[in-house]
Amino acid sequence: MTTWPNLYLQDSMSPLMEQLIFFHDHIMMILMMIVMTVSYIMVMLNINNNMDRNLLEGQAIELIWTVTPAMTLFFIATPSLRLLYLMDEINNPMMTTKAIGHQWYWSYEYSDFNDKEFDSYMMNDENNNFRLLDVDNRMVLPSNTFIRMMVTSMDVIHSWTLPSSGVKIDGTPGRLNQASIMFNRNGMIYGQCSEICGTNHSFMPITVESIPMQSFIKWMMK
């Protein structure tokens, strides 16, 4: 099957991203209906030569073109507000991890597991790795687990982003931002810093490996 990564969103790795894709499709359907309706009206105005000298007002049509956009905005805003609530909701996470942005690499801390921590640097492409995406120390997280992710920075503003998971958390110096993560699939998840942070902004990738809980416990005990 042929895929078009440049024309669509990345494959979902989390329930939140699935909802974002559904919302994207919902918005695109509404936009297509608006474009088709407006195009039809413009074409009919150009080809219709009928005129009415006695037309002074049209309260019915004014009511229609006021109520219709209001209802359209309602159908767009309702799922949008629901998604915003889901993105900010953090209730009883099973574990907490922390990412710290530096110029220009990431460091990770597992405060729930004897303060395990390590630095993550971008790897060169000598070993057929993904260019500008693979790192020497991957962040490992368990799948099907509700995780609280905290992000901060040691120097300038960074942004810890995983597009396929619908996660984007700004790392601000002196401030601790948090968001919830849950992966419903196992595999490699790639991301990059999404805030211009200096000359090597493009060389501080994010690589997360989602594995089952039993494998995560074995990795943590190494």
C-alpha positions as CSV (number, residue, x, y, z in Angstrom):
1,M,0.0,0.0,0.0
2,T,1.3,3.4,-1.0
3,T,1.5,6.0,1.7
4,W,1.8,9.8,1.3
5,P,3.6,11.1,4.4
6,N,3.8,14.7,3.1
7,L,0.0,14.9,2.5
8,Y,-1.3,13.6,5.7
9,L,-0.6,13.2,9.4
10,Q,1.7,10.5,10.7
11,D,0.4,7.2,11.8
12,S,-1.1,7.3,15.3
13,M,0.8,5.8,18.2
14,S,-1.5,7.1,21.0
15,P,-5.3,7.4,21.6
16,L,-4.9,11.2,21.6
17,M,-3.4,11.2,18.1
18,E,-6.3,9.1,16.9
19,Q,-8.7,11.7,18.2
20,L,-6.7,14.4,16.5
21,I,-6.8,12.6,13.2
22,F,-10.6,12.2,13.5
23,F,-10.9,15.9,14.3
24,H,-8.8,16.7,11.2
25,D,-11.1,14.6,9.0
26,H,-14.1,16.2,10.6
27,I,-12.8,19.7,9.9
28,M,-11.8,18.8,6.3
29,M,-15.3,17.5,5.6
30,I,-16.9,20.8,6.8
31,L,-14.4,22.8,4.8
32,M,-15.1,20.9,1.6
33,M,-18.9,21.5,2.2
34,I,-18.2,25.2,2.6
35,V,-16.0,25.4,-0.5
36,M,-18.5,23.6,-2.6
37,T,-21.4,25.7,-1.4
38,V,-19.6,29.0,-2.0
39,S,-18.3,27.9,-5.4
40,Y,-21.8,26.9,-6.4
41,I,-23.2,30.3,-5.4
42,M,-20.4,32.2,-7.2
43,V,-20.9,30.2,-10.4
44,M,-24.7,30.7,-10.3
45,L,-24.3,34.5,-9.7
46,N,-22.1,34.7,-12.8
47,I,-24.3,32.7,-15.2
48,N,-27.7,34.0,-13.9
49,N,-28.9,37.1,-15.7
50,N,-32.2,37.5,-13.9
51,M,-32.8,40.8,-12.1
52,D,-35.5,42.1,-9.7
53,R,-36.0,45.9,-9.6
54,N,-38.4,45.6,-6.7
55,L,-36.0,43.6,-4.4
56,L,-35.4,45.9,-1.4
57,E,-34.6,43.4,1.4
58,G,-34.5,39.7,2.2
59,Q,-34.9,39.0,5.9
60,A,-35.0,35.2,5.2
61,I,-31.7,35.1,3.4
62,E,-30.1,37.3,6.0
63,L,-31.3,34.9,8.7
64,I,-29.9,32.0,6.8
65,W,-26.4,33.4,6.2
66,T,-26.3,34.4,9.9
67,V,-27.5,31.1,11.5
68,T,-25.6,28.8,9.1
69,P,-22.1,30.1,10.0
70,A,-23.0,30.0,13.7
71,M,-24.0,26.4,13.5
72,T,-20.9,25.6,11.5
73,L,-18.7,27.1,14.2
74,F,-20.6,25.1,16.8
75,F,-19.9,21.8,15.1
76,I,-16.2,22.8,14.9
77,A,-15.8,24.1,18.4
78,T,-17.5,21.3,20.3
79,P,-15.0,18.5,19.4
80,S,-12.1,21.0,19.6
81,L,-12.9,21.9,23.2
82,R,-13.3,18.2,24.0
83,L,-9.8,17.6,22.6
84,L,-8.3,20.5,24.5
85,Y,-9.7,19.0,27.7
86,L,-8.3,15.5,26.9
87,M,-4.8,17.0,26.2
88,D,-4.6,18.8,29.5
89,E,-6.1,16.0,31.7
90,I,-3.7,14.3,34.0
91,N,-5.4,11.9,36.5
92,N,-3.4,9.4,38.6
93,P,-0.5,8.7,36.3
94,M,1.2,5.3,36.8
95,M,4.7,6.8,36.4
96,T,6.4,10.2,35.9
97,T,9.3,11.0,33.6
98,K,11.2,14.2,32.9
99,A,13.0,15.6,29.9
100,I,15.4,18.4,30.1
101,G,16.5,20.4,27.1
102,H,20.1,21.6,26.6
103,Q,21.9,23.2,23.8
104,W,21.8,20.9,21.9
105,Y,20.7,17.5,23.4
106,W,18.1,16.1,25.7
107,S,18.6,14.5,29.1
108,Y,16.0,12.2,30.7
109,E,15.2,11.3,34.3
110,Y,13.1,8.5,35.7
111,S,12.4,9.8,39.2
112,D,10.2,6.8,40.1
113,F,13.0,4.3,39.5
114,N,16.0,5.2,41.7
115,D,16.6,8.5,39.8
116,K,17.8,6.8,36.6
117,E,19.0,9.4,34.2
118,F,21.0,9.7,31.0
119,D,21.8,12.1,28.2
120,S,20.6,11.6,24.6
121,Y,22.7,12.8,21.7
122,M,22.0,12.6,18.0
123,M,23.9,9.8,16.1
124,N,25.6,10.3,12.8
125,D,24.4,8.4,9.8
126,E,27.3,6.1,9.4
127,N,25.4,2.9,10.5
128,N,22.3,3.4,8.2
129,N,20.4,5.2,11.0
130,F,17.6,7.6,10.3
131,R,19.3,10.8,9.4
132,L,18.9,13.5,12.1
133,L,16.4,11.3,14.0
134,D,18.2,8.5,15.8
135,V,20.1,9.0,19.1
136,D,22.6,7.0,21.1
137,N,20.4,6.6,24.2
138,R,16.7,6.2,23.4
139,M,14.0,7.1,25.9
140,V,12.2,3.8,26.8
141,L,8.6,4.0,28.0
142,P,6.0,1.2,28.6
143,S,3.0,0.9,26.3
144,N,-0.6,1.0,27.5
145,T,0.5,3.0,30.5
146,F,-0.7,6.4,31.6
147,I,2.5,8.5,31.9
148,R,3.1,12.1,33.1
149,M,5.7,13.8,31.1
150,M,7.4,16.8,32.6
151,V,9.7,19.1,30.4
152,T,12.0,21.9,31.3
153,S,15.1,23.5,30.0
154,M,18.6,24.5,31.3
155,D,19.3,27.3,28.9
156,V,16.9,28.5,26.3
157,I,13.3,27.6,25.3
158,H,13.1,24.1,23.7
159,S,10.0,22.0,22.7
160,W,9.7,18.3,23.3
161,T,7.6,17.0,20.4
162,L,6.3,13.6,19.2
163,P,4.1,14.2,16.2
164,S,2.8,10.7,15.9
165,S,1.6,10.8,19.6
166,G,0.1,14.3,19.5
167,V,2.5,15.6,22.1
168,K,4.2,19.0,22.1
169,I,5.5,20.4,25.4
170,D,7.5,23.5,25.7
171,G,10.7,23.4,27.8
172,T,11.0,26.8,29.5
173,P,14.0,27.7,31.8
174,G,12.9,27.9,35.4
175,R,9.5,26.4,34.6
176,L,8.1,22.8,34.7
177,N,5.5,22.0,32.0
178,Q,3.7,18.7,32.0
179,A,1.4,16.6,29.8
180,S,0.0,13.1,29.7
181,I,1.3,10.4,27.3
182,M,-0.1,6.9,26.6
183,F,1.2,4.7,23.8
184,N,-1.2,2.1,22.5
185,R,1.3,0.5,20.1
186,N,4.8,-0.8,20.5
187,G,7.6,0.6,18.3
188,M,9.9,3.5,17.7
189,I,8.6,7.0,17.9
190,Y,10.6,9.9,16.5
191,G,10.4,13.6,17.1
192,Q,12.5,16.8,17.1
193,C,12.8,20.0,19.0
194,S,10.0,22.3,17.7
195,E,11.3,25.6,19.1
196,I,14.2,27.4,17.4
197,C,16.9,27.2,20.1
198,G,20.1,28.1,18.4
199,T,22.5,27.0,15.6
200,N,22.2,23.3,16.3
201,H,18.4,23.4,16.7
202,S,18.0,20.7,14.0
203,F,20.4,18.3,15.6
204,M,18.7,17.5,18.9
205,P,16.2,14.7,17.9
206,I,13.9,12.8,20.2
207,T,13.6,9.0,20.0
208,V,11.2,7.1,22.2
209,E,10.9,3.3,22.2
210,S,7.5,2.0,23.3
211,I,7.7,-1.5,24.7
212,P,5.5,-3.8,26.9
213,M,5.6,-3.3,30.6
214,Q,7.5,-6.5,31.4
215,S,10.2,-5.6,28.9
216,F,10.4,-2.1,30.4
217,I,10.9,-3.5,33.9
218,K,13.7,-5.7,32.6
219,W,15.3,-2.7,30.9
220,M,15.0,-0.6,34.0
221,M,16.7,-3.2,36.1
222,K,19.8,-3.3,33.9
